[in-house]
Amino acid sequence: MLPLTGIPIYARALVRTVYPEDCPLCENRLKSWETGICGPCSGRLAILPRPGCAVCSRPLPPFSRLRVCGDCLDEKRWLERNWSLYAYNDAMKTLLHQIKFEGKRPLINLFAEALAGFADAGELPAFDSAVPVPLDEKRLRERGFNQSEVLASLLAAGLELPVRRSLKKIRATPPQSSLNRKKRLENLSGSFSVAEPARVQGKRVLLVDDIYTTGATANECARTLLAAGARSVHCFTLVRAGHPEETAA
């Protein structure tokens, strides 16, 4: 059932009488004025602290004079910049797992308002298109949707950008969440291709994904797009894991 956003409270109360809904985190019954997640649990979704790394948005130590984290200084980055909204914690891990592995696609709508606000904030430069990070065909069939494409559609609506499926996953790979940092960086090499290269040549691309941990996925996608002639590649991810060795959803 879709979160009851935009519905008058009296109508919402009536719907909830017939179709009661539980909070996906605490499993308590939602009240008529709550949409998708209960009030206490909504406070568990942590906005990413700022300032962070000027390249990947990774949180920096308090009072640090650095603008770029050590990983971005040490490793080759094809990606110009990543922006993220939320920190990775237990609550976010649970929601992402339910979305991606339990078929609860409507939970993505919990973030629609935050994505619209981010689009309106004017923090992003101009882009020509939003490009979701693709799934391989087997995983897409199993899941039934690509969560990155849904996020791209929500964000692109606020930015007035077209969503282009410019990338294809041409090689199935083990989930990044099952690998350590070194293996993550090796896992995706050569696993993406560009569909219709003419549509990315000379274009400023905003890549969209659900989570950024080591940046291996975004970096390989950026490398592939640049090799096909893209002018620049930036990235937006809903969640930024605070440390590269964290286990991502």
C-alpha positions as CSV (number, residue, x, y, z in Angstrom):
1,M,0.0,0.0,0.0
2,L,1.3,3.5,-0.9
3,P,2.1,5.9,1.9
4,L,-1.0,8.1,2.2
5,T,0.7,11.4,1.4
6,G,-1.4,14.2,0.1
7,I,-4.6,12.8,1.4
8,P,-6.8,14.7,3.9
9,I,-6.5,13.4,7.4
10,Y,-10.2,12.4,7.6
11,A,-9.9,10.4,4.4
12,R,-6.6,8.9,5.6
13,A,-8.3,7.8,8.9
14,L,-11.1,6.1,6.9
15,V,-8.6,4.3,4.7
16,R,-6.7,3.2,7.7
17,T,-9.9,1.8,9.3
18,V,-10.3,-0.5,6.3
19,Y,-6.7,-1.0,5.5
20,P,-4.6,-0.7,8.7
21,E,-0.9,-0.2,8.1
22,D,2.1,-0.9,10.3
23,C,5.3,1.0,10.6
24,P,8.0,-0.9,8.6
25,L,10.6,-0.3,11.3
26,C,8.8,-0.8,14.7
27,E,5.7,-2.7,13.3
28,N,3.4,-0.6,15.5
29,R,0.1,0.5,13.9
30,L,0.3,3.8,12.1
31,K,-1.9,6.6,13.3
32,S,-4.2,8.4,10.8
33,W,-1.8,11.4,10.5
34,E,1.3,9.3,9.9
35,T,2.4,8.5,6.4
36,G,4.4,5.3,5.7
37,I,6.5,5.4,8.9
38,C,5.6,6.4,12.5
39,G,6.8,9.6,14.0
40,P,9.3,8.1,16.4
41,C,10.9,6.0,13.7
42,S,11.1,8.9,11.2
43,G,13.4,10.5,13.7
44,R,15.7,7.5,13.4
45,L,16.5,8.4,9.8
46,A,19.6,10.5,10.1
47,I,20.4,13.3,7.8
48,L,24.0,13.1,6.7
49,P,26.2,15.5,8.8
50,R,27.9,18.3,7.0
51,P,30.3,19.4,6.0
52,G,31.5,16.2,4.4
53,C,34.1,15.3,1.8
54,A,33.8,17.7,-1.1
55,V,34.1,14.7,-3.5
56,C,32.2,11.8,-2.0
57,S,30.2,13.4,0.9
58,R,31.7,11.0,3.5
59,P,31.5,12.5,6.9
60,L,34.8,14.1,8.0
61,P,36.1,14.1,11.6
62,P,34.8,16.9,13.8
63,F,36.8,20.2,13.5
64,S,38.8,18.7,10.6
65,R,40.4,21.2,8.3
66,L,40.3,18.7,5.4
67,R,37.9,19.2,2.5
68,V,38.6,15.8,0.9
69,C,38.8,12.4,2.6
70,G,41.8,10.2,2.4
71,D,40.1,7.7,0.0
72,C,39.4,10.4,-2.5
73,L,42.9,11.7,-2.3
74,D,44.5,8.2,-2.7
75,E,42.3,6.6,-5.5
76,K,41.6,7.4,-9.1
77,R,38.2,9.0,-9.4
78,W,36.3,9.3,-12.7
79,L,33.3,10.6,-10.8
80,E,33.5,14.4,-10.2
81,R,31.3,14.6,-7.1
82,N,28.7,12.6,-5.1
83,W,25.9,14.1,-3.1
84,S,24.0,12.1,-0.5
85,L,21.1,12.9,1.8
86,Y,21.1,10.3,4.6
87,A,23.6,8.6,6.9
88,Y,23.7,4.8,6.9
89,N,22.4,3.4,10.2
90,D,20.3,0.4,11.3
91,A,17.0,2.1,10.5
92,M,18.1,2.9,6.9
93,K,19.6,-0.5,6.5
94,T,16.2,-2.1,7.4
95,L,14.3,0.1,5.0
96,L,16.7,-0.5,2.1
97,H,16.6,-4.3,2.7
98,Q,12.8,-4.2,2.7
99,I,12.8,-2.2,-0.5
100,K,15.3,-4.2,-2.4
101,F,14.9,-7.8,-1.1
102,E,11.3,-7.9,0.3
103,G,9.6,-6.3,-2.7
104,K,8.4,-3.2,-0.8
105,R,8.8,-0.7,-3.6
106,P,6.2,1.8,-2.2
107,L,8.6,2.5,0.7
108,I,10.7,4.5,-1.7
109,N,8.0,7.1,-1.6
110,L,9.0,7.9,2.0
111,F,11.9,9.9,0.5
112,A,9.9,11.8,-2.1
113,E,9.5,14.9,-0.1
114,A,13.2,15.0,0.9
115,L,14.3,14.4,-2.7
116,A,12.0,17.2,-3.9
117,G,13.5,19.5,-1.2
118,F,17.0,18.6,-2.3
119,A,16.2,19.4,-5.9
120,D,14.7,22.7,-4.9
121,A,17.7,23.7,-2.8
122,G,19.7,24.7,-5.8
123,E,22.8,22.8,-4.6
124,L,23.3,20.9,-7.9
125,P,24.8,22.3,-11.1
126,A,23.0,21.9,-14.4
127,F,22.7,18.4,-16.0
128,D,21.4,17.1,-19.2
129,S,20.0,13.8,-17.9
130,A,19.6,11.6,-14.8
131,V,20.9,8.1,-15.4
132,P,20.1,5.3,-12.9
133,V,22.7,2.7,-12.0
134,P,21.3,-0.5,-13.7
135,L,20.8,-4.0,-12.4
136,D,21.7,-7.0,-14.4
137,E,18.8,-8.7,-16.2
138,K,18.5,-11.6,-13.7
139,R,18.4,-9.4,-10.7
140,L,15.9,-7.1,-12.3
141,R,13.6,-10.0,-13.1
142,E,13.9,-11.3,-9.6
143,R,13.3,-7.9,-8.0
144,G,10.7,-6.6,-10.5
145,F,12.0,-3.0,-10.4
146,N,15.3,-1.1,-10.1
147,Q,15.2,1.0,-7.0
148,S,17.8,3.4,-8.5
149,E,15.5,4.1,-11.4
150,V,12.6,4.9,-9.1
151,L,14.8,7.3,-7.1
152,A,16.1,8.9,-10.3
153,S,12.5,9.5,-11.4
154,L,11.6,11.2,-8.1
155,L,14.8,13.4,-8.1
156,A,14.6,14.2,-11.9
157,A,11.0,15.4,-11.5
158,G,12.2,18.2,-9.2
159,L,15.2,19.0,-11.4
160,E,13.1,18.9,-14.6
161,L,15.5,16.4,-16.1
162,P,14.8,13.4,-18.4
163,V,15.7,10.0,-17.0
164,R,17.8,8.0,-19.5
165,R,18.6,4.3,-19.2
166,S,22.0,5.0,-20.7
167,L,23.8,2.3,-18.8
168,K,23.4,-1.4,-19.0
169,K,24.8,-4.1,-16.7
170,I,26.3,-6.6,-19.1
171,R,27.9,-8.9,-16.5
172,A,26.3,-10.3,-13.4
173,T,28.5,-9.7,-10.3
174,P,28.4,-10.7,-6.7
175,P,26.6,-8.2,-4.5
176,Q,28.9,-5.4,-3.4
177,S,27.6,-5.9,0.2
178,S,29.2,-9.3,0.3
179,L,32.7,-8.0,-0.4
180,N,35.4,-6.1,1.4
181,R,36.8,-2.8,0.1
182,K,39.5,-4.3,-2.1
183,K,37.2,-6.8,-3.7
184,R,34.5,-4.1,-4.2
185,L,36.9,-2.1,-6.2
186,E,37.8,-5.0,-8.5
187,N,34.3,-6.6,-8.7
188,L,32.6,-4.3,-11.2
189,S,35.4,-3.7,-13.7
190,G,34.0,-4.0,-17.2
191,S,30.5,-4.9,-16.1
192,F,28.7,-1.9,-17.6
193,S,28.2,-0.6,-21.1
194,V,26.5,2.4,-22.7
195,A,23.3,2.0,-24.7
196,E,23.0,4.5,-27.5
197,P,26.4,6.4,-26.9
198,A,25.2,9.3,-29.1
199,R,22.7,10.2,-26.3
200,V,25.5,10.7,-23.7
201,Q,28.2,12.3,-25.9
202,G,29.0,15.8,-24.7
203,K,26.3,15.5,-22.0
204,R,26.5,16.3,-18.3
205,V,25.2,13.2,-16.6
206,L,23.8,12.9,-13.1
207,L,24.2,9.3,-12.0
208,V,21.6,8.1,-9.4
209,D,22.0,5.1,-7.0
210,D,20.6,4.1,-3.6
211,I,23.8,3.9,-1.5
212,Y,27.4,5.0,-1.8
213,T,30.0,3.0,0.3
214,T,33.4,2.7,-1.4
215,G,32.2,4.5,-4.5
216,A,33.3,1.5,-6.7
217,T,29.9,1.3,-8.5
218,A,29.6,5.0,-9.2
219,N,33.2,5.2,-10.3
220,E,33.0,2.3,-12.7
221,C,29.7,3.8,-14.1
222,A,31.4,7.2,-14.5
223,R,34.4,5.6,-16.2
224,T,32.1,3.8,-18.7
225,L,30.1,7.0,-19.5
226,L,33.2,9.1,-20.0
227,A,34.7,6.5,-22.3
228,A,31.5,6.8,-24.4
229,G,32.0,10.6,-24.6
230,A,30.1,12.0,-21.7
231,R,31.2,15.5,-20.8
232,S,31.1,15.0,-17.1
233,V,29.6,12.6,-14.5
234,H,28.4,13.5,-11.1
235,C,26.3,11.3,-8.7
236,F,23.5,11.4,-6.3
237,T,22.9,8.7,-3.8
238,L,20.2,8.5,-1.2
239,V,22.5,7.1,1.5
240,R,26.2,7.5,2.3
241,A,27.8,4.8,4.4
242,G,30.1,6.5,6.9
243,H,33.0,4.1,6.6
244,P,34.1,2.1,3.6
245,E,34.2,-1.2,5.5
246,E,30.6,-0.9,6.7
247,T,28.3,-3.6,5.4
248,A,25.9,-2.0,2.9
249,A,22.4,-3.1,2.2
